[in-house]
Amino acid sequence: MKNGTLYLLPNTLGIAHPSQPLFDVIPVEVQKITANLAYFVAENAKTTRAFLKLVNSNFPLAKPLQEIQISELNVNTKESALPDLLSPLLQGHDVGLISEAGVPAVADPGANLVKLAHQCGIKVRPMVGPSSLLLAVMASGLNGQSFAFNGYLPTDAALRSKRLQELELRSRKDKQTQLFIETPYRNAALLEAFCQSCNPATELCVATDLSLETEQIQTLPVSQWKALLAKGKMPDFNKKPTVFLFLA
């Protein structure tokens, strides 16, 4: 029996305004493929059902939503559970791997499943869609030839400051843009940490709600960010997905 194909399906980067069509962020071909699938591996089943409802408004789903199989793969999933997630593929069914937001397998727990799919000889097809990291690099004005994603910084203030200083040295030495994300309710604390730990001349970009109507992107030297914070002018990013980038 021929194996199915594992499709890496992009999701939206947030709940779009009703006036913003899904076509603005998810290509037609991706929506068509998504609508034809009956099996999904998702970071969050609830979020995936909401996304499938949006797709269904443009392209009818091949099966009723309640008959579509959605298996969860998140930070709590044990590696020993991964082979079972590939079972439909080994039985000849196509499967969609979908993140809670953006593209799967990038800053996302799906990477291990993709690796196992390759080991099992399963065809993997990445589909085009929004990636907050690449959109942020594109819009930052910082170095797009060399950049590194560092994920989350330590929550301990001393460890976080030490890590920022290490990465700032790397950025200066290699002329490399450094990218970070944070739990949205901690965005203000992270911006303050950049202002306290980084050189005043380091360029810092704050990119919020990328691809949404509420999108905000601003790149300024750390010295100017410090001046804005001193005046109480915090960006409107509380509880909103945000990417932080700097170049020393």
C-alpha positions in Angstrom: 0.0 0.0 0.0 1.3 3.5 -0.9 1.8 5.9 2.0 -0.2 9.0 2.2 1.3 12.5 2.1 2.0 14.7 5.2 0.9 18.2 4.3 2.4 21.0 6.5 -0.5 23.4 6.6 -0.2 27.1 7.7 -2.8 28.6 10.0 -3.7 32.2 10.4 -1.6 34.2 12.9 -4.6 35.2 14.9 -8.3 35.8 14.7 -8.8 38.0 11.7 -11.4 40.8 11.7 -14.6 39.6 10.0 -13.9 42.0 7.1 -10.5 40.3 6.4 -11.1 37.3 4.1 -9.2 34.1 4.7 -7.8 34.5 1.2 -5.8 37.5 2.4 -3.5 35.2 4.4 -4.1 31.5 3.3 -3.6 30.7 -0.4 -6.4 29.1 -2.4 -4.5 25.9 -3.0 -3.8 25.5 0.7 -7.5 25.9 1.5 -8.5 23.4 -1.2 -6.0 20.8 0.1 -7.2 21.4 3.7 -10.8 21.0 2.8 -10.1 17.6 1.2 -8.4 16.1 4.2 -10.1 13.8 6.8 -7.1 13.4 9.2 -5.2 16.1 11.0 -2.4 16.3 13.6 -2.8 19.6 15.4 -1.2 21.6 18.2 -4.7 22.5 19.4 -7.9 20.6 18.2 -10.2 23.5 19.1 -8.2 26.0 17.1 -8.1 23.6 14.2 -11.9 23.2 14.2 -12.3 26.9 14.1 -9.8 27.1 11.2 -11.7 24.4 9.3 -14.9 26.3 9.7 -13.3 29.2 8.0 -12.1 27.0 5.2 -15.5 25.4 4.9 -17.0 28.8 4.1 -14.9 28.9 1.0 -14.5 25.3 0.1 -16.8 22.6 1.5 -15.1 20.1 3.7 -14.9 16.5 2.3 -16.5 15.2 5.5 -18.7 16.8 8.2 -16.5 18.4 10.8 -17.5 16.0 13.5 -16.3 13.1 11.4 -12.8 14.5 10.8 -10.1 13.0 13.0 -7.9 15.5 14.8 -5.1 14.2 16.9 -3.2 16.6 19.2 0.6 17.0 19.2 1.8 19.6 21.6 4.6 20.2 24.2 2.9 17.6 26.4 3.0 14.8 23.8 5.5 12.0 24.6 7.9 11.0 21.8 6.6 7.4 22.2 3.2 8.6 20.9 4.5 9.9 17.6 4.4 6.6 15.6 0.6 6.3 16.3 0.1 9.8 14.8 1.6 8.5 11.5 -0.7 5.5 11.4 -3.3 7.0 8.9 -0.4 7.9 6.6 1.0 4.4 6.7 -2.6 3.2 5.8 -2.5 5.4 2.7 -4.4 8.5 4.0 -3.2 12.0 3.5 -2.8 13.9 6.8 -2.5 17.6 7.5 -0.1 18.9 10.2 -1.3 22.2 11.5 0.0 24.6 14.1 -2.1 26.8 16.4 -0.8 29.8 14.6 1.5 30.3 11.6 3.4 27.5 10.0 3.9 24.0 11.6 7.3 22.6 12.6 8.9 26.1 13.1 8.8 27.2 16.7 6.3 24.4 16.9 6.2 20.9 18.3 5.5 19.4 14.9 9.2 19.2 13.9 9.7 15.8 15.5 6.7 14.3 13.6 8.1 15.6 10.3 11.5 14.0 11.1 9.8 10.6 11.8 7.8 10.9 8.6 11.0 11.2 6.6 12.5 8.2 8.5 9.4 6.2 7.5 9.6 7.2 3.8 6.5 9.4 4.0 6.3 12.2 1.5 6.2 15.7 3.2 4.8 18.7 1.5 5.2 22.2 3.0 2.5 24.6 2.0 2.8 28.4 1.7 1.4 30.6 4.4 2.1 33.2 7.1 5.2 32.8 9.3 5.4 35.5 12.0 9.2 35.0 12.1 9.9 35.6 8.4 7.3 38.4 8.2 9.1 40.1 11.2 12.5 39.8 9.5 11.1 41.2 6.3 9.5 44.2 7.9 12.2 45.0 10.5 14.8 46.6 8.3 17.5 44.5 10.1 19.8 42.0 8.5 17.8 39.5 6.5 20.9 37.7 5.2 21.8 36.3 8.6 19.4 35.8 11.5 18.8 33.4 14.3 15.6 32.5 16.2 16.2 32.1 19.9 12.7 31.3 21.1 12.0 32.3 24.7 14.4 34.0 27.0 14.8 32.9 30.7 12.2 34.4 33.0 14.7 34.9 35.8 15.9 38.5 35.4 19.6 37.9 36.0 19.7 34.9 33.7 17.7 36.8 31.0 20.1 39.8 31.2 23.1 37.5 30.9 21.6 35.7 27.9 20.7 39.0 26.2 24.2 40.3 26.6 25.6 37.1 25.1 23.3 37.3 22.1 24.1 40.9 21.6 27.8 40.1 21.4 27.0 37.4 18.9 24.9 39.9 16.9 27.6 42.5 16.8 30.4 40.0 16.0 28.4 38.2 13.2 26.2 41.1 12.1 23.3 38.7 12.8 19.7 39.6 13.6 18.4 37.9 16.7 14.7 36.9 17.1 12.7 36.2 20.2 9.1 35.5 21.2 7.4 35.7 24.6 4.1 34.7 26.2 1.9 37.7 25.1 1.1 38.9 28.6 4.8 39.3 29.3 5.6 41.5 26.3 6.1 44.6 28.4 8.5 42.9 30.7 10.6 41.7 27.8 10.7 45.1 26.2 11.9 46.6 29.5 14.5 43.9 29.7 15.9 44.8 26.3 16.1 48.4 27.3 17.9 47.6 30.6 20.4 45.0 29.2 21.2 46.1 25.6 23.5 48.8 24.2 21.6 52.1 23.5 22.7 51.9 19.8 21.3 48.4 19.3 18.4 48.4 16.8 15.3 46.8 18.3 12.2 45.9 16.3 8.8 45.1 17.9 6.4 43.4 15.5 2.8 42.7 16.8 -0.2 41.1 15.3 1.5 40.3 12.0 -0.8 39.9 9.0 -3.8 41.2 11.0 -5.6 44.5 10.7 -4.1 45.5 14.1 -0.6 44.9 12.9 2.1 47.2 14.3 5.8 47.1 13.4 8.4 49.6 14.7 12.2 49.5 14.7 14.1 52.0 16.8 17.5 52.2 18.7 17.2 50.9 22.2 17.9 54.5 23.4 14.7 55.7 21.8 12.7 52.7 23.2 14.0 53.7 26.6 12.9 57.3 26.1 9.4 56.2 25.0 9.0 53.9 28.0 10.2 56.8 30.3 7.2 58.8 28.9 4.8 55.9 29.5 4.5 55.2 25.8 4.3 51.4 25.7 3.4 49.8 22.4 -0.1 48.4 22.2 1.0 44.8 22.5 -0.5 43.6 25.7 -1.7 40.0 25.3 -1.0 40.2 21.5 1.4 37.8 19.7 4.7 39.7 19.2 8.1 39.0 17.7 11.1 40.9 19.0 14.3 41.4 16.9 17.5 43.2 17.5 20.7 43.9 15.6 23.8 45.2 17.5 
